[in-house]
């Protein structure tokens, strides 16, 4: 198939569907990590789970700063849907687990630092790069993150309130956010080459996230030893 015919074939498929299909295996690689397996199976203690919250904080802090930077960009700005941001809820969970001086008690590991370095490289000047990382995190929170939130509450014996799991609680229904997000992906003004570039960055985002949970899993093994 020549390049023109290939572009025509891709033009008939919604970008949201092509993106999901092209990155499905990358998504699965993270889910099968030792740390995530222990999390979804309810085998983590309070301190072990809190480490994940601490490592995610600098990632969301940068993403939401990038969202502010992209507020006037016609392609990127629509993805910052009202009620989607997670930093405030994440910080409430950090206060729950680490106390009011939580900032003094957490520090990004090597994997989180590399993740943040990539965010700084691509999310503040490239709209497609911002969307790639935004998609990877927030669509995950709206999907598998909902199950994880329920599992964390059960695993840690948390009360019926939202303390400790505010990160997973959205103001609106997750399905409504996801449906709107897919519409925005399909309407994004990107040609086939730019779509491919965004897909490549989503794959990179999954690898960075997998490295973060892999590092946490290594910490579990060292603790067990």
N, C-alpha and C positions, 0 to 999 in steps of 0.2 A: 504494500500500500504506500503510495507516495505521500509526501508531507501534506499536500492539499487535501487529499482524500482522508488522511488521518485526522486532520483538523475538522473536516466536515462530520466525520463519525463522532468525534467528541462533542461537537456542537449540539448534537441531538440528545445528549445525556445531561441532566441537571448537574451542575458542579457539585452540589452537596452530596449527591449519590456517588459521583466519581471520586470525590475526596474520601468519603467513608470507605469505599471499596479498596482504594489504593493504599490506605493506611491501616486496614483492619488487622493485619498480622503484627504491625508495630504496636498497636494497642494491646494485643494479646500478650506480647512479650512482657509488658510491665505487670499485667495481672497475674502472671505465673511466677513472679519473683518470690523469694522466700519470705520477705517481709509482708508483701501484700497477701500471700497465702495465709500467713499467720493472722493477719488482720481480719480477713473475711471469714476465717474459721474460728475466730474468737479466742485466739491463743496469746494475745498481748496483754500485758499489765498496763496500769495507768501511766507509769513513767515511760514505758516503751512506746505507747501510742502518742504521748505528748511530744516525743522527739519528732514525729512526722509533722505535727502542727508547727513546731518551731522551725523546721527546715522549709516549710512552705511559705512562711511569713515573708521573707525577702523576695520571693518569687512574685507573690501577689502585690507586694508593695511597689515593685518595679512595673508590673503590668498595669496597675492602676495609675501610676505616674505617666506611663506611656499613653494610656487612654486620655488623660488630660492633654497631653501633647497633640494627640490626634483628633482633638475635639472639633477642629475646623476642616478636617479632611473628609471630602464627600464619600470616599469609598470606605474608610475605616470607622468614622464616627458612629454610623448607625448601629454597629455591633455592640457598643457600650449601652446596652438596654437598661432602662430604669429598673432598679432592684436587683441587678445581676452582680454588682460588685461584692466582693467577699472580704475585703480587708478589715472592715469594722467588726464583722462577726468573728473573723479569725483572731483578732486581738482580744475579743471578749473570751474566746476559748483559751487563749494563752494566759489571761488573767486568772481564769478558773483553775488551770493546771499548775501554773507557776507562781501565782500570787500577784499583787499589785506592782511589784518590782520585776515583772517578767522580762523586761528588756535587758536587765543586768544578768539574767540567768540563761539566756539562749545565745547561740552563736552558730552561724552557718557552717556546715561541713564542706569538704572539698567539692563534693558533687553539687551542692546548692550554689557554691561560689561559681562553678563553671556554668551552671544553668543561668545565673544572673548575668554573667559576662556575655553570654549569647543574647540575652534579652536586651542588654544595653547596645549591642552591635546592630540588631535588626529591628527593634520595636519602636524606636523613636524617630526614624526617618523613612522607613519603608512601610507603607500601609499594609501590603500583603504579608510582610513579616509579623507585624503587630497582630493581624487577624489570625495568622497561623498559630501563634502561641496562645492567643486569647481563646480560639476555638478549642485547642487541645485541653486547656485547663477547665474552662467554664462548661463546655459541653460534657466533659467528664464528670464534673460536679453535679450536673443536672441529670445524669444518667446513672452510672454505677455508684456515684457518690451518695445517692439516696439510700441504696442498700447498705453502704458502708456506715452511714450515719445511724441507721437502725441497729447495725451490728455493734457499733461502738457503745451505744447506750446499753445494750444487753450485756456486752462483754465486761464493761466497767461498772455495771450496776447503778447507772445514773438514774436520777429521779425522772418523773414524767415531764418535767420542764425541759427547756432547751439548753440549760447550762452544760457546757462541755461539747455540745454538738451544734452550736449556732452556725458554724461554718456550712452545714448541710441544709439549713433552713432558709428558704427563699420566700419573699413576700408574695409572689404569684405561684401558679402551678408550674412545675418543671416542664410538663409537656407543652404548655403554651409558649414558654421561652424557647424550647427546642424547635418548635414549628416555626416561630418567627425567625430564629437564627438561620434555619435552612432556607427560608425565603430570601433572606439577606445574602447568603452565599450565592444563591442562584442568580441574584440580580446584580452582583458585584461586577463592575465594568472592566473585567480582565479578559484578555485574549487567551488563547490556548497556551501560549508560552508562559504567560504570567501565572496561569492556573497551575501549570506544572511546577513552577518555581515555588508557589505557595504549598503545594503538596509535598515537595521536597523539604520545606521548612517544618511542616507538621511532623514529618518523619523524624527530623532532627529533634523536635520538641519531645516526641515520645522517647527517643533515646536518652535525652537529658533527664527526663522524669524517671526512666527505668534505672539510670545510674544512681539517682538519688535514693530510690527505694532499695537498690542493691547494696548501697553503702549502709543503709539502716539495717538490712538483713545481716551484713557482716558483723555489725555491732551486736546483734542478737546472738550470733554464734560465739563471739568472744565472751559475752556475758555468761552463756551457758557453760563454756569451757572453764 
